[in-house]
C-alpha cells in the first residue's frame, strides 16, 4: 500500500505538474466564461447566485422593437464588410504577388503598417472628413453646393460596412496572398497558348484556384465583422442605427437605470449563433483546400504577369486603398490634433494651430495613471498569452495526457466567440464574485483577463506550428542525459522556437495596445487605458485632445515596431503575418 501511495505521489509531484495546473486552469477559465454567457441569459437582474431560472430576458429581447432591425443591420453589415474586403483584397493580392506593378515593396510594407492605425481612430478620422456638420470634405463641398448640412454623410449602414471592410482587408489579403503565390504559372501559360487574354486568364484560371482560400477568408471576415463594436457605435448610434454589439453595450451601460446583464447575454448569444455557423463552414473550407493544390515538385517556378501600360493603373488602385485606409484618416487626425476645432486648412486656420491638445493629452496620461495602465495591459496580456499557449501546445504535442486534444479544442473556443461576449462574461463573473474576488471587479485585471483569453487561439496556433517542427528525439536526448522534461522544455524547445514566441508576444502586445471594445465593456475610473481615454475624449467633444492622443498612440506604436524590427531582424525579417 505504501509503495502505491509513493508511486501516486511521485506522479503528482512530477516536475511538469505545475505546468499541467496552469494548462488546466486556463482551460477551466475559458470553459467557465463560455458557460457564463449562456447561464446569464436565464438570470434576471444583477448577477447573484440566488437568482431564479427565467426566460424573461429572451422575451424582452425578442419583443424589443429594435431587435429585428438590429438583426437585419448585423447581417447586412457583416455581408457588406465581406464584399468590401473582397473588393480590395483580391486585386491587392493579385497585383502585389502576381504582377509587375511598380512600388511593390512599399505597398507590401504599408500592409504591415496597417496595424498602426486602430479601427476606431480610422473611423474618427473619417468623421472629421465626412461629418455632415463639421466634416472637412463637406465644408469644401458647401463652398460650391448651397446646402446647410452635408451634402455627404457617413452615418449609415453602407459606410459602416465600408470602414469595417477597409479595416479587415489586410486580414483577408494575407489569407488569399499565399494562394496567389502558390499558383503554378504553367497553368496560366497553358491558357495563354489556348488564346486566353490576361483578363480571361485571371477570371477563368487564377480566381477559381484561389476560391477556397477566398471563401475561407470571407467566412472568417464575416465572423469578425458581426461582432465589431467601435465602427457601428461611432457611426450608427448617433442616428439610432443599431447592431447586436451596440445593443449589447447599451444593455450593460444604460444611460438611465441599472445594467441588464441577462439581456446583454441574450444579444451575445444572438451574435454567437451566426458566428458558430460561419465557423463550421470555415472549417469545411479548410478541409477542402488540398483539392486545389497547384505547387508540385515538377519544375514549379514563379512568374509575374506583365501588365504593360496598365502597370500604373494597377498601382493607382493600390494607392486608392491606402488613401482610404491610412493616409486620409491619419492626416485628418493629425490636423485636428493641432486645431482648436475641426476647420478647413487655410491661412486663418494656420494662425489658430496650437499644442493645447497635446498638453491636455500629456497631462491626462500622467495624472490619471492611463500610461501605467496601458503599459501593464500590453505587457501582461502578451506574457500570459505566450506562457499559457506554450504550455498548452507543449502538453498537446509532447505528452500522452488523456484529453490533451480536448485541451487543444478548448484553446480554440475564443476564436468562435466574439470578444465582446468574453468581455461581458468577465464583467458578469467579476460582479458575481465581487466579495470573493474583490480585485477583479472594475480593475485592470478584468481587461487583462478578457483580452488574454481573446488572443489565445492565435497564440496557440502560432506556437504549435513551430513546436511541430522540433523533433522529439532532442528532448529524449536530454532525458537520457538525466534531465527532466522541464529542463528539455527550458533548455532545448524554448530557444529553438524563440522566433515564434517573440512574434506572438509582439502581435498580442500591439493588439492589446490598440484594442478598445473589450476595454470599453469593462471600463471603470480606475482601469482607463489609452484607447478608452481617446474614446471618452471624443465622446465628450474634446476633439483636439482625442486626436492628439490618437497621434501619440500611432507614433508610439510605430516606434515600437521599428525598434523591434531593428533589434530582431533575424526573427521578423523573413516572416510576414
CORTA-V256407 format. One record per residue. N is the residue number from 1. RES is the residue in one letter. PSI is psi in degrees with one decimal (NA if undefined). NEAR is the number of other C-alpha atoms within 12 Angstrom. Layout:
BEGIN
n = {N | N}
res = {RES | RES}
psi = {PSI | PSI}
near = {NEAR | NEAR}
END
This chain:
BEGIN
n = {1 | 2 | 3 | 4 | 5 | 6 | 7 | 8 | 9 | 10 | 11 | 12 | 13 | 14 | 15 | 16 | 17 | 18 | 19 | 20 | 21 | 22 | 23 | 24 | 25 | 26 | 27 | 28 | 29 | 30 | 31 | 32 | 33 | 34 | 35 | 36 | 37 | 38 | 39 | 40 | 41 | 42 | 43 | 44 | 45 | 46 | 47 | 48 | 49 | 50 | 51 | 52 | 53 | 54 | 55 | 56 | 57 | 58 | 59 | 60 | 61 | 62 | 63 | 64 | 65 | 66 | 67 | 68 | 69 | 70 | 71 | 72 | 73 | 74 | 75 | 76 | 77 | 78 | 79 | 80 | 81 | 82 | 83 | 84 | 85 | 86 | 87 | 88 | 89 | 90 | 91 | 92 | 93 | 94 | 95 | 96 | 97 | 98 | 99 | 100 | 101 | 102 | 103 | 104 | 105 | 106 | 107 | 108 | 109 | 110 | 111 | 112 | 113 | 114 | 115 | 116 | 117 | 118 | 119 | 120 | 121 | 122 | 123 | 124 | 125 | 126 | 127 | 128 | 129 | 130 | 131 | 132 | 133 | 134 | 135 | 136 | 137 | 138 | 139 | 140 | 141 | 142 | 143 | 144 | 145 | 146 | 147 | 148 | 149 | 150 | 151 | 152 | 153 | 154 | 155 | 156 | 157 | 158 | 159 | 160 | 161 | 162 | 163 | 164 | 165 | 166 | 167 | 168 | 169 | 170 | 171 | 172 | 173 | 174 | 175 | 176 | 177 | 178 | 179 | 180 | 181 | 182 | 183 | 184 | 185 | 186 | 187 | 188 | 189 | 190 | 191 | 192 | 193 | 194 | 195 | 196 | 197 | 198 | 199 | 200 | 201 | 202 | 203 | 204 | 205 | 206 | 207 | 208 | 209 | 210 | 211 | 212 | 213 | 214 | 215 | 216 | 217 | 218 | 219 | 220 | 221 | 222 | 223 | 224 | 225 | 226 | 227 | 228 | 229 | 230 | 231 | 232 | 233 | 234 | 235 | 236 | 237 | 238 | 239 | 240 | 241 | 242 | 243 | 244 | 245 | 246 | 247 | 248 | 249 | 250 | 251 | 252 | 253 | 254 | 255 | 256 | 257 | 258 | 259 | 260 | 261 | 262 | 263 | 264 | 265 | 266 | 267 | 268 | 269 | 270 | 271 | 272 | 273 | 274 | 275 | 276 | 277 | 278 | 279 | 280 | 281 | 282 | 283 | 284 | 285 | 286 | 287 | 288 | 289 | 290 | 291 | 292 | 293 | 294 | 295 | 296 | 297 | 298 | 299 | 300 | 301 | 302 | 303 | 304 | 305 | 306 | 307 | 308 | 309 | 310 | 311 | 312 | 313 | 314 | 315 | 316 | 317 | 318 | 319 | 320 | 321 | 322 | 323 | 324 | 325 | 326 | 327 | 328 | 329 | 330 | 331 | 332 | 333 | 334 | 335 | 336 | 337 | 338 | 339 | 340 | 341 | 342 | 343 | 344 | 345 | 346 | 347 | 348 | 349 | 350 | 351 | 352 | 353 | 354 | 355 | 356 | 357 | 358 | 359 | 360 | 361 | 362 | 363 | 364 | 365 | 366 | 367 | 368 | 369 | 370 | 371 | 372 | 373 | 374 | 375 | 376 | 377 | 378 | 379 | 380 | 381 | 382 | 383 | 384 | 385 | 386 | 387 | 388 | 389 | 390 | 391 | 392 | 393 | 394 | 395 | 396 | 397 | 398 | 399 | 400 | 401 | 402 | 403 | 404 | 405 | 406 | 407 | 408 | 409 | 410 | 411 | 412 | 413 | 414 | 415 | 416 | 417 | 418 | 419 | 420 | 421 | 422 | 423 | 424 | 425 | 426 | 427 | 428 | 429 | 430 | 431 | 432 | 433 | 434 | 435 | 436 | 437 | 438 | 439 | 440 | 441 | 442 | 443 | 444 | 445 | 446 | 447 | 448 | 449 | 450 | 451 | 452 | 453 | 454 | 455 | 456 | 457 | 458 | 459 | 460 | 461 | 462 | 463 | 464 | 465 | 466 | 467 | 468 | 469 | 470 | 471 | 472 | 473 | 474 | 475 | 476 | 477 | 478 | 479 | 480 | 481 | 482 | 483 | 484 | 485 | 486 | 487 | 488 | 489 | 490 | 491 | 492 | 493 | 494 | 495 | 496 | 497 | 498 | 499 | 500 | 501 | 502 | 503 | 504 | 505 | 506 | 507 | 508 | 509 | 510 | 511 | 512 | 513 | 514 | 515 | 516 | 517 | 518 | 519 | 520 | 521 | 522 | 523 | 524 | 525 | 526 | 527 | 528 | 529 | 530 | 531 | 532 | 533 | 534 | 535 | 536 | 537 | 538 | 539 | 540 | 541 | 542 | 543 | 544 | 545 | 546 | 547 | 548 | 549 | 550 | 551 | 552 | 553 | 554 | 555 | 556 | 557 | 558 | 559 | 560 | 561 | 562 | 563 | 564 | 565 | 566 | 567 | 568 | 569 | 570 | 571 | 572 | 573 | 574 | 575 | 576 | 577}
res = {X | X | X | X | X | X | X | X | X | X | X | X | X | X | X | X | X | X | X | X | X | X | X | X | X | X | X | X | X | X | X | X | X | X | X | X | X | X | X | X | X | X | X | X | X | X | X | X | X | X | X | X | X | X | X | X | X | X | X | X | X | X | X | X | X | X | X | X | X | X | X | X | X | X | X | X | X | X | X | X | X | X | X | X | X | X | X | X | X | X | X | X | X | X | X | X | X | X | X | X | X | X | X | X | X | X | X | X | X | X | X | X | X | X | X | X | X | X | X | X | X | X | X | X | X | X | X | X | X | X | X | X | X | X | X | X | X | X | X | X | X | X | X | X | X | X | X | X | X | X | X | X | X | X | X | X | X | X | X | X | X | X | X | X | X | X | X | X | X | X | X | X | X | X | X | X | X | X | X | X | X | X | X | X | X | X | X | X | X | X | X | X | X | X | X | X | X | X | X | X | X | X | X | X | X | X | X | X | X | X | X | X | X | X | X | X | X | X | X | X | X | X | X | X | X | X | X | X | X | X | X | X | X | X | X | X | X | X | X | X | X | X | X | X | X | X | X | X | X | X | X | X | X | X | X | X | X | X | X | X | X | X | X | X | X | X | X | X | X | X | X | X | X | X | X | X | X | X | X | X | X | X | X | X | X | X | X | X | X | X | X | X | X | X | X | X | X | X | X | X | X | X | X | X | X | X | X | X | X | X | X | X | X | X | X | X | X | X | X | X | X | X | X | X | X | X | X | X | X | X | X | X | X | X | X | X | X | X | X | X | X | X | X | X | X | X | X | X | X | X | X | X | X | X | X | X | X | X | X | X | X | X | X | X | X | X | X | X | X | X | X | X | X | X | X | X | X | X | X | X | X | X | X | X | X | X | X | X | X | X | X | X | X | X | X | X | X | X | X | X | X | X | X | X | X | X | X | X | X | X | X | X | X | X | X | X | X | X | X | X | X | X | X | X | X | X | X | X | X | X | X | X | X | X | X | X | X | X | X | X | X | X | X | X | X | X | X | X | X | X | X | X | X | X | X | X | X | X | X | X | X | X | X | X | X | X | X | X | X | X | X | X | X | X | X | X | X | X | X | X | X | X | X | X | X | X | X | X | X | X | X | X | X | X | X | X | X | X | X | X | X | X | X | X | X | X | X | X | X | X | X | X | X | X | X | X | X | X | X | X | X | X | X | X | X | X | X | X | X | X | X | X | X | X | X | X | X | X | X | X | X | X | X | X | X | X | X | X | X | X | X | X | X | X | X | X | X | X | X | X | X | X | X | X | X | X | X | X | X | X | X | X | X | X | X | X | X}
psi = {-42.4 | -39.6 | -38.6 | -41.3 | -39.9 | -41.3 | -41.7 | -41.7 | -36.8 | -34.0 | -41.3 | -36.7 | 24.2 | 154.0 | -31.4 | -0.5 | -42.1 | -34.3 | -39.4 | -38.4 | -42.9 | -45.4 | -45.0 | -40.7 | -41.4 | -45.7 | -38.4 | -39.5 | -44.3 | -46.5 | -40.4 | -46.9 | -36.2 | -43.8 | -35.0 | -37.2 | -43.5 | -46.0 | -36.7 | -26.7 | -18.2 | 11.5 | 140.0 | 144.4 | -160.1 | 153.5 | 126.9 | 151.8 | -25.9 | 1.7 | 144.2 | 154.1 | 131.1 | 153.5 | 13.1 | -34.9 | -43.1 | -40.9 | -44.4 | -42.7 | -45.5 | -26.6 | -5.0 | 128.4 | -29.5 | -16.4 | -49.1 | -41.4 | -38.6 | -38.1 | -44.8 | -46.0 | -40.0 | -46.4 | -43.7 | -44.9 | -42.1 | -47.9 | -40.3 | -38.9 | -42.7 | -43.7 | -44.6 | -44.9 | -39.9 | -40.5 | -37.4 | -42.9 | -37.6 | -53.8 | -38.7 | -45.7 | -42.9 | -45.6 | -43.1 | -36.6 | -16.8 | 1.2 | 176.7 | 36.4 | 151.4 | 164.9 | 29.2 | -41.5 | -41.2 | -45.1 | -41.1 | -37.5 | -41.0 | -30.8 | -41.5 | -27.4 | -5.9 | -34.7 | -19.4 | -17.0 | 98.3 | 152.4 | -38.6 | -30.6 | -36.5 | -43.4 | -43.1 | -39.3 | -41.2 | -29.8 | -40.4 | -23.0 | -37.7 | 11.5 | 133.1 | -29.0 | -49.3 | -2.0 | 135.2 | -41.6 | -41.4 | -36.1 | -38.6 | -41.3 | -32.5 | -14.0 | -33.6 | -16.6 | 116.1 | 76.9 | 154.9 | -25.3 | 139.7 | -140.8 | -11.2 | 154.4 | 142.8 | 4.7 | 69.8 | 167.5 | -45.7 | -39.8 | -30.6 | -47.0 | -37.9 | -50.0 | -36.3 | -39.9 | -41.3 | -40.9 | -34.9 | -1.2 | -45.9 | -37.8 | -49.3 | -34.3 | -47.3 | -26.0 | -26.7 | -17.3 | -43.2 | -37.3 | -39.5 | -42.9 | -33.0 | -4.5 | 126.5 | 119.8 | -23.0 | -28.9 | -44.7 | -37.1 | -36.7 | -39.1 | -37.2 | -39.1 | -33.3 | 2.3 | 10.0 | 139.3 | 173.5 | -43.1 | -42.9 | -37.3 | -43.4 | -45.3 | -39.8 | -19.0 | -59.3 | -49.7 | -45.0 | -34.5 | -29.1 | 0.9 | -42.8 | -44.5 | -38.7 | -43.6 | -44.0 | -42.7 | -38.1 | -40.2 | -43.2 | -41.6 | -41.0 | -42.8 | -41.2 | -40.7 | -40.1 | -12.2 | -2.0 | 141.3 | -45.2 | -41.1 | -46.1 | -34.2 | -42.8 | -35.8 | -25.8 | -47.1 | -35.8 | -26.4 | 20.9 | 34.6 | 119.4 | 149.7 | 176.7 | -37.0 | -37.2 | -35.8 | -35.2 | -44.1 | -42.4 | -31.9 | -34.7 | -33.2 | 68.0 | 151.9 | -31.0 | 138.8 | -174.6 | 156.7 | 144.6 | 83.8 | -37.1 | -41.7 | -43.4 | -37.8 | -38.6 | -43.3 | -35.5 | -39.2 | -37.7 | -32.5 | -35.4 | -37.1 | -55.1 | -26.5 | -43.3 | -41.3 | -46.0 | -38.4 | -36.8 | -44.5 | -34.4 | -44.4 | -36.6 | -41.4 | -37.7 | -35.8 | -29.0 | -6.9 | -27.9 | -19.3 | -15.5 | 17.2 | 134.0 | -8.2 | 119.8 | -179.5 | 7.7 | 80.4 | 34.5 | 132.0 | 126.6 | 146.3 | 136.5 | 145.7 | 127.6 | 112.5 | -8.8 | -128.9 | -6.6 | 0.2 | -47.3 | -23.2 | -40.6 | -43.0 | -34.1 | -36.9 | -43.4 | -42.3 | -38.1 | -43.5 | -45.1 | -28.9 | -42.9 | -41.0 | -43.9 | -54.1 | -57.7 | -48.5 | -37.7 | -42.3 | -37.3 | -39.3 | -42.7 | -45.8 | -44.5 | -27.8 | -24.3 | -9.5 | 138.4 | -18.2 | 167.0 | 111.4 | 156.4 | 142.5 | 128.7 | 173.9 | -42.5 | -38.6 | -36.0 | -30.5 | -19.7 | -6.8 | 141.8 | 178.5 | 18.4 | -39.6 | -42.2 | -37.2 | -42.6 | -41.0 | -43.1 | -40.1 | -43.7 | -38.5 | -34.1 | -41.6 | -36.8 | 3.3 | 12.9 | -45.1 | -43.9 | -43.2 | -42.0 | -44.5 | -44.5 | -42.0 | -50.1 | -45.8 | -49.1 | -36.2 | -44.9 | -44.9 | -45.7 | -45.3 | -47.7 | -46.4 | -51.8 | -39.9 | -38.6 | -44.7 | -45.5 | -46.8 | -39.5 | -44.6 | -39.0 | -41.9 | -17.9 | 1.5 | 168.8 | 30.9 | 127.6 | 132.1 | 12.3 | -31.2 | -26.4 | -40.0 | -40.0 | -40.7 | -42.0 | -38.2 | -18.1 | -8.5 | -44.0 | -19.3 | -29.3 | -9.9 | 127.2 | 148.3 | -35.1 | -31.1 | -39.9 | -37.6 | -43.6 | -44.2 | -42.0 | -41.1 | -41.4 | -46.3 | -41.0 | -34.1 | -35.7 | -37.3 | 33.8 | -29.7 | -38.4 | -37.1 | 72.4 | -23.1 | -8.8 | -40.3 | 125.1 | 21.0 | 170.5 | -28.3 | -34.2 | -43.1 | -42.4 | -43.5 | -50.7 | -43.3 | -36.7 | -45.0 | -39.1 | -32.7 | -3.2 | -42.3 | -45.0 | -44.6 | -44.6 | -39.1 | -42.4 | -46.4 | -39.0 | -40.1 | -36.9 | -35.8 | -32.0 | -30.0 | -10.4 | 118.0 | 143.7 | -23.2 | -22.0 | -40.8 | -37.0 | -35.5 | -37.1 | -42.5 | -38.0 | -32.2 | 2.2 | 0.3 | 153.3 | 173.6 | -28.7 | -39.2 | -41.1 | -39.7 | -44.4 | -38.2 | -19.4 | -58.0 | -52.2 | -46.7 | -35.1 | -29.6 | 20.7 | -40.3 | -43.2 | -38.6 | -43.5 | -42.1 | -45.3 | -41.7 | -47.9 | -44.6 | -48.8 | -36.7 | -46.0 | -41.3 | -31.1 | -35.1 | -41.1 | -5.7 | 129.7 | -32.0 | -52.5 | -41.8 | -36.6 | -41.3 | -27.0 | 14.9 | 150.6 | 167.9 | -24.8 | -6.4 | 28.3 | 133.9 | 177.6 | -40.8 | -45.6 | -29.3 | -42.8 | -44.6 | -47.0 | -40.6 | -39.0 | -45.0 | -28.8 | 2.5 | 5.6 | 71.5 | -37.1 | -46.4 | -40.8 | -44.6 | -40.3 | -43.2 | -38.7 | -42.6 | -42.0 | -41.8 | -46.7 | -48.0 | -41.6 | -39.9 | -39.6 | -42.9 | -42.2 | -47.6 | -47.2 | -37.4 | -42.4 | -42.0 | -34.0 | -39.0 | -36.1 | 58.8 | -31.2 | -21.5 | -44.4 | -5.9 | -36.2 | 9.2 | 129.1 | 127.2 | NA}
near = {7 | 8 | 9 | 10 | 11 | 12 | 13 | 13 | 13 | 14 | 15 | 16 | 15 | 17 | 19 | 27 | 21 | 18 | 27 | 31 | 20 | 24 | 36 | 29 | 20 | 34 | 33 | 21 | 30 | 38 | 26 | 25 | 35 | 39 | 24 | 33 | 39 | 32 | 32 | 43 | 38 | 31 | 31 | 30 | 30 | 30 | 34 | 23 | 18 | 11 | 17 | 18 | 18 | 18 | 19 | 22 | 30 | 29 | 19 | 24 | 32 | 20 | 14 | 18 | 14 | 23 | 28 | 21 | 23 | 33 | 30 | 21 | 32 | 41 | 30 | 28 | 43 | 44 | 32 | 31 | 43 | 41 | 32 | 35 | 44 | 41 | 27 | 36 | 40 | 41 | 36 | 39 | 41 | 39 | 38 | 39 | 32 | 33 | 30 | 24 | 33 | 26 | 20 | 26 | 16 | 17 | 30 | 28 | 20 | 26 | 35 | 28 | 28 | 37 | 38 | 37 | 42 | 41 | 42 | 41 | 47 | 43 | 45 | 46 | 47 | 41 | 41 | 42 | 35 | 33 | 30 | 27 | 26 | 29 | 33 | 35 | 33 | 31 | 29 | 25 | 23 | 22 | 16 | 13 | 15 | 13 | 16 | 16 | 21 | 26 | 24 | 27 | 28 | 34 | 33 | 31 | 35 | 27 | 29 | 45 | 40 | 39 | 46 | 44 | 41 | 42 | 43 | 40 | 47 | 40 | 37 | 40 | 44 | 33 | 34 | 39 | 35 | 28 | 35 | 43 | 31 | 28 | 34 | 29 | 30 | 24 | 25 | 32 | 24 | 15 | 21 | 20 | 13 | 13 | 13 | 18 | 19 | 25 | 19 | 17 | 25 | 29 | 20 | 19 | 28 | 38 | 28 | 24 | 32 | 37 | 30 | 31 | 42 | 39 | 34 | 34 | 40 | 41 | 38 | 40 | 43 | 44 | 38 | 42 | 48 | 51 | 47 | 43 | 43 | 40 | 47 | 45 | 36 | 40 | 38 | 33 | 26 | 18 | 15 | 21 | 31 | 41 | 44 | 48 | 50 | 42 | 43 | 41 | 41 | 30 | 31 | 37 | 24 | 18 | 11 | 10 | 12 | 17 | 27 | 36 | 45 | 42 | 46 | 47 | 48 | 41 | 48 | 44 | 38 | 37 | 41 | 33 | 24 | 31 | 34 | 26 | 20 | 31 | 31 | 20 | 23 | 28 | 22 | 18 | 25 | 23 | 15 | 17 | 24 | 16 | 16 | 25 | 22 | 29 | 23 | 14 | 9 | 10 | 11 | 16 | 18 | 21 | 20 | 25 | 28 | 18 | 22 | 15 | 12 | 19 | 23 | 20 | 18 | 31 | 29 | 21 | 27 | 35 | 29 | 20 | 33 | 33 | 23 | 30 | 39 | 37 | 23 | 29 | 39 | 38 | 30 | 39 | 44 | 36 | 37 | 45 | 39 | 35 | 33 | 28 | 30 | 35 | 33 | 28 | 22 | 14 | 10 | 11 | 18 | 17 | 13 | 21 | 25 | 21 | 22 | 25 | 34 | 30 | 22 | 28 | 33 | 26 | 19 | 26 | 30 | 17 | 16 | 21 | 22 | 31 | 29 | 21 | 34 | 37 | 27 | 27 | 40 | 36 | 26 | 31 | 41 | 37 | 30 | 37 | 46 | 41 | 28 | 41 | 46 | 45 | 43 | 44 | 42 | 43 | 35 | 32 | 29 | 30 | 20 | 11 | 20 | 12 | 18 | 24 | 21 | 21 | 34 | 34 | 23 | 34 | 42 | 30 | 36 | 40 | 35 | 41 | 45 | 44 | 45 | 48 | 54 | 48 | 47 | 52 | 49 | 47 | 46 | 43 | 37 | 32 | 28 | 26 | 19 | 22 | 13 | 12 | 16 | 16 | 17 | 29 | 29 | 29 | 31 | 38 | 34 | 40 | 47 | 41 | 40 | 47 | 48 | 44 | 50 | 42 | 44 | 48 | 35 | 34 | 42 | 45 | 30 | 31 | 38 | 33 | 23 | 28 | 34 | 21 | 18 | 24 | 16 | 21 | 15 | 22 | 29 | 22 | 18 | 21 | 19 | 14 | 13 | 13 | 19 | 21 | 29 | 27 | 23 | 29 | 32 | 22 | 20 | 26 | 35 | 26 | 18 | 24 | 28 | 26 | 27 | 35 | 38 | 34 | 34 | 41 | 36 | 36 | 36 | 38 | 35 | 36 | 34 | 43 | 42 | 41 | 45 | 36 | 42 | 45 | 48 | 41 | 43 | 42 | 37 | 24 | 20 | 26 | 35 | 39 | 43 | 47 | 44 | 39 | 43 | 42 | 37 | 27 | 26 | 31 | 20 | 13 | 17 | 27 | 40 | 39 | 41 | 46 | 51 | 43 | 43 | 48 | 38 | 32 | 38 | 34 | 21 | 22 | 29 | 22 | 17 | 23 | 26 | 21 | 15 | 22 | 22 | 14 | 14 | 20 | 17 | 16 | 22 | 26 | 17 | 12 | 16 | 22 | 27}
END
